[in-house]
Amino acid sequence: MVGRKPSTNLGILISIMVHDVASTLEAILAKGGKIVQPIGMEPPAVTGRFSDPAGNVICLYQHRMKNSAE
């Protein structure tokens, strides 16, 4: 929605499940997004947060593979 203030304060955090957080963050950076929380290993997941070009904060979520060094 255009003209609405960006959601920069955390309250409800939208999370998007992806196959690979690292490659998704690279694509987001290439399109003008910014990393606001680096990749973290929050059991049982891999997460990262970014802001889109409008300033909205969104979380990426990836299931951690069993027996993986990720």
Summary of the structure (lengths in Angstrom):
residues: 70
radius of gyration: 12.8
end to end distance: 35.8
largest distance: 46.0
contacts: 156
relative contact order: 0.28
helix: 14%
strand: 37%
